[in-house]
């Protein structure tokens, strides 16, 4: 146990709330502040992408015994279901039994706050943090940015307040603080597939459904109530874009042309499309993540990424795992704790940002490409026969705890090998032959 401190966490999202539980378990007094109302008392807005929990996230929950509680509100997803128009292709993840879990963001966040309150964490909703005095870990809270502020002093402050963090905003005003923000030209909009009348799912609930269409795509993940949360990703401007879908007729014609098999399952297309906001996608990087031994950033506040690998939450939860391990190692030496935490996590945060960006290209375009599907089939076959020689990139990222930076480097190396393998004569018919296996082994040996 560390010396008991008074710690503020800014942000009651998933990472902030789970961090608060960890800090409380470590013996600290923990207050969580959020500018928004209590999510348990309001309707969650239609701007969500369902979350997927994988090994890294489960480890963080398991370490404090909360994994089984969260699994009750999730649905295992063991494959992609790729809707190419004329047929449906299934692409299984990992080995038999390996699955990611589909989780509703709103449902999970409410559950996590309940669990944190049960631990003794105190929440202060509708409390707007406008500034932080970094040198003494003081929060400045008020109704408006230009009105009167109340100063609340803490021993430590953690900024877990997302991609547009107020805590980071304050840190950015220091010299030698590096910061970058890049918006994709692609945005997203939430749609919904309701449950059947008997509460069952209209599509296979254990699949991540993807309708890949090049520059745009539709995605769907199941919820426990029989519904699916759908997400339409497409450019903000251009030929096939949000700006061109201005009225009911254009929208209905667009879906009839590009997603004809969704007509029966998305009955409220028009209503949802024009009611729900079009949201933006941003990658944000910064460094340092800490100020002396007083203030630290965590999760999206220091490494916001696009959602195409489903690892925003998992990366944020892994931040907590690593931070907790370092806390146990260094006791009350918070300056060393913060320094080691940011230096350990920064390269991995950058790596998952790159992997997430690349995965949009994979899901929107490559999943409809027969050559790509063959590559994945060869990789899966080879890795099952030679698990000590080959772990596919997706498995390395999702079903292991290998550092993201290592996964990125190994993924590039393996992709180079597969490019050569796919050039072999008659590869479509000999893909599972001894000849192909020997070719891969030979290329691996020339590493």
N, C-alpha and C positions, 0 to 999 in steps of 0.2 A: 504493500500500500504506500502511496505517495503521501506527502504532507497535504492535508485537506486545504483546498483552495476554493475561492469563489470564482466560478467561470461562467462567462456569457457565451451562448451560441446564437449567432444571428442567422435566422432562417429555420423554419420548421418543416422543410421538405424532408425527403427520405434520408439524405446524408446527414443533415443537421440533427434530425431526431435520433438516428442510430448512434451518432457520435455522442449525443447527450447521454444515452443509456450507458455507453462505455465509460464516459467520464464519471457518471454517478456511481457505477460499479467500482471505479478506482478510488472512491471515497470523497469525491468533490461535491460541493454544492453547485447545482447547475440550473441556470435560468435560460430559457429559449425565447427569443424575441422574433416576432414576425409582423410585418406591416399589414398583412391580410387578415381577414376574419378566420376564425376556427373552421378548418375545412370540413369538420364533422357536422357543422351546423348550416352549411350552404350547399347549393347545387354546384357540382364541379363543372366548370365551363367546358364547352366543346372544342378544346384546343389540345387534345391529348394524343399521344401515341402510346399504345400499350407497351409496357415494360417487359423485358425478358430477363429472368434471373438465371445466371449460370454459375459455374463452380466458384468463381471468385466471390460473388455475392453470398452464395450459400455458406462459404467458409466463415465469412464475417458474422453471419447470423448464428452459425453452429457454435462458434467459439463462446458465445454467451447463451446458448441453449434456446434460441428463438426460431430456429429453422423449421421445426415441425409445425409451430404455430402459423408460420407464414405459408407453408405448403398447403395448408387447408384452404387458402383462398386463391390458389394458383391452378393452372392446367398444364400438364406436361406436353411439350411439343417436340416430337422426335424427328421431324422432317419438314422440308419445303414442299408445298404443292404448287407447281408452276403451271399457270393457266396460259397456254400459248395461243388460244383461239380455237384451234381444231382438236386439241388434245390436252390431256392433263398428265404432266410428268411429276413423279415423286423423287425427291433427292434426300436420302436419309442423312441425318447428322451423326457423326461419331460412330461408336460401336453399338451393338445391340444393347438397348436399355438406357443409353445416354440421351438425355433430353434437356432442353432449356424449359423454363416455366413461363407461361404467359400470365401476367399480372396486371390488373387494372390499377393505374397510378392513383386514382382517387381512393379506391378501396384499400390499397396497401398503405397509403399515407395516413388514412384514418386509423388503421390498425396499429401502425407504428407509434402514433401519438398516444393511443390508449395504453400501449405497452410501456412507453416512457413515463407516463403519469403514474402507472402502477409501481414503477421503480422509485418514484419520488422526485422526478424532474418537474420543475415548475415552468409553465408556458404563459407567455404574455402576448396575446394576439391583439391586432389593431394597434400595435406599438411601432411607430415609424422611426427607424434609426437613420438619422440624417448625417451623422459624422462620428468619427472615432478619434480620440486623442491617443495616438499610437504609443507615446512614451509612458503613459500610466494606465493603459487599457480602460479608458473611460468611454462609455457610450453617451451620445447626445440624442435625446428622444423628444419628439414634439408632434403636434398635430400637423403643422405645415413647415416647409423648409425655411420660410422667412419669419415664422412666429417664435414664441418663446420655447426654449429647449430645457429639458431636465437633464442633469448630468448624473449618470450612474457609474460608479467606479467598481472595477473588477480586478482580479489578479491576472486573468487571461481572457482574451476574446478570440473566438473562432468565427471567421466569416464563412458561413455555409449558405450564403444568400444568392446563389445562382450566377448565371452568365453576366448579369448586369449588376453585380454586387456593389453595394454602398461601401462595404469595408475595403474591398479592393480599390474602389474609386479614390478613397482616402490615401491608400498606399501608393497609388499611381502618381501622387503629387510629390513624392520623394525623388531626389536625384538618383540616377543609376537603377531606375525601375523600368524593365523592358516589358512592353505590352503590344500585342497585335490582335486584331479582330478582323475576321474575314467572313462575309456573308456569301452563302451560295446563291446562285441565280435561281435556284429551285426553292419553292415553298411547299407547304403542306396544308391540307384541310381534313378535318375529321368527318367521317361518315359512319353509318351504322347499319349492320345487318341484324334485325331483331330475331328473337327466338321464334321457333314454331309455336303454334297454339298450345302444344303439350309441354313446352319448356325445353324441347330438345334443340340442338344446333342444326342449322340449315346446311352447313358444310362440315367436313371432317374437323373436329375440334382439336385434334392432336397434330395439326399442320399449321405452319406459317404459310398462308396463301399469298402468292405473288402473281400479279398480272404484269409481266415485263413488256414495256412498249418503247424501249430505247431511251429517249429523253424524259419520259414520264412513266410512272407505274402506280398500280394500286396494290395495297397490302392489307391483310386482315388477320387479326389474332383473336382467339376465343376468350370469352368471359364466362364465369361460373353460372350466370343466369340464363345461358343459352344464346346470348347475343354475341356478335363480333364487333370489335372496334376496328373500323376500316380507316386507312389513311391514303389519301390521294396525294402523291408527290408529282409536281410538275413545275416548269419554269413560270416565273411571274409574268414574263413578257415573251412575245413571239408567236409562231404559228399555233402550236398546241400549248396554250398557256392559260393561266387564270384570267388574264386580262381579256381574253377572247370569249370566255364563258360568261357572258353578261346577262343572258335571259334564259327562261325555261326551255324554249325550243332548241336553242343552240346546245344547251347542256344535255338534254335528252338525246339529241342526234349524235353528239360526241360519244356518249356512253353506248348507244346502240351500235356505233361504228367500231369503237375500240374495246369495249367490255360487254359484248352482247350477252354473255352468260350470267351477268349480274342483274339483269332486268327483274328476275323473279325474287331475288334475295335482298335487294336494296329498294324496298317500296317507298321509302321516304327520301329518295335521292334529292329531289328538288328542294324540299323543305330544309333538309340538313345542310345542303350545299350553300344555300343563301342565308341561312341562320348562323352557321358556324364561321368564325373568322379564318382568314388565310394567314397562316403563321410563317415566320421566317426561320431559317436555319443558319446557325453561326458557329464557327470555330474560333475559340478565344484561347490565346496563350499568354502567359506572363511569367516573370521571375524577377526578384525572389518571391516566395510564397509566405515569408514570415518577416516579422520586424522584431529584432532582438529576442527577448524571451517573453514578449508580451502578447503578440498578435499573430495568428496564422490563418491562412486560407485553406479551404478543403473542398473537394468535389468540383462542381461546375464553376465555382467562384474563381478557381485558378486554372481549370482546364476544360472548358466547355467544348463538346465535340458534337458532330452531326450524328444522327441516331441509327445509321445504317448497319452497324455491327451489334446494336443492342447492348452497348457497354458503358453508356454514360453512368448509369446507376452502379453497375458492377465495378467500374474503375473508381468511383467515389467510395464505395464500400471497401474496396481494397486499400484505399488511402487510410481508412480507419484501422484495418488489420495491421498495416505496416506501422502506423503511428503508435498503436497500442503495444506492439512488440518492442518498439524503441523506448517507449515510456517504461516498460518493465525492465529494460536493460539499464537505463540511465537514472532511474529514480527521480530525484528532484532537480536534476540538472537540465532545466527546460531550454536553455540556450543550445546545448548539445542536441537535445531531443528535436527541436525545431530545425536545426541545421541538417541533421542526418535525415530527417523526414523529407525535406524538400529536395535534397540532393539525390535521395533514393528514388523518389517518385517522378521527378521532372522528366527524365529520359523516357520513362514508360508512358507518361501522359502524352508526350509528343508522338510516341509510336502508335498508340491507340487512336490518336487523332488522324494520323495518316491512314491507318488500316480502315477506319470508319469511312473516310472519304472515298477510298478505293472500292469499298464494298457497295457503294451506290451503283458504280459502273457494273459490278458483278450482278447485282439483283435486277437492275433495270434493263440491261442489255445481254449480258453473257448467259444468263439462265435460259434464254431462248435460243442459244447457239448450240447445235449438236456437238460441235468439236469441244466446247467447254464441258458439256455434260459427260462426254467420253473421258476427258481429262480427270474429272472428279471420280468417275467409275474406276479408272486405272489406279488413281491414288488410294482409293478406299480398298480395292482388292489387294494392292501391294502392302499397304499398312497393316491389313489384317493378317497377312502371311508373315510379314517381317516388322512387327511392332517396335522392335529395338532399332530399326533402321529408318523408319519413316512415321512421322506423326503429321497428318494434314494440317495446314495452317488453321482452318476453322477449329479443329479439335485443340490445337495448341493454344489458341486464344480463349476458347470457350469452355473446354473440359479439362483444363490443366491450370496450374498456378505458375507456369513458366513466365518470366518477365515479358511484358508486351514488346520491349525493345528486341529481345531475343526472338520472339515470334515473327516480328517484322523482318529481321535479317534472314532467318531460316526460311520464311515464306518466299522471299526473293530468290534465294538459292534453289529451292525446290522448283519454283516456277521456271527457272532457267533449264533445269533438267527435263521438266515435262515438255517444254517447247521442242527439245531435241527428240524426245520419245514420240511425240505426235507426228513428227516428220518421217517416221519409219514407214516403209512400204507396207501397204495393206493393214495399217494399224487398227482399222475398224473391225477386222476379223481376227486379229491375233492379239488383241489388247490384254487378254488374260493368259497368254502363253508364257512358257519358260524363257523364250527368246526375249520378250519384253522385260521380264524380271531381271534377267542377266544384264540387259542394257542399263537398267536403272541402277543396279548394284555397281556396275562398272563406272557410271558417271558419279555415283556417290563416293567411290573410292578415289576419284580424282579431285576431291574437294580441296 
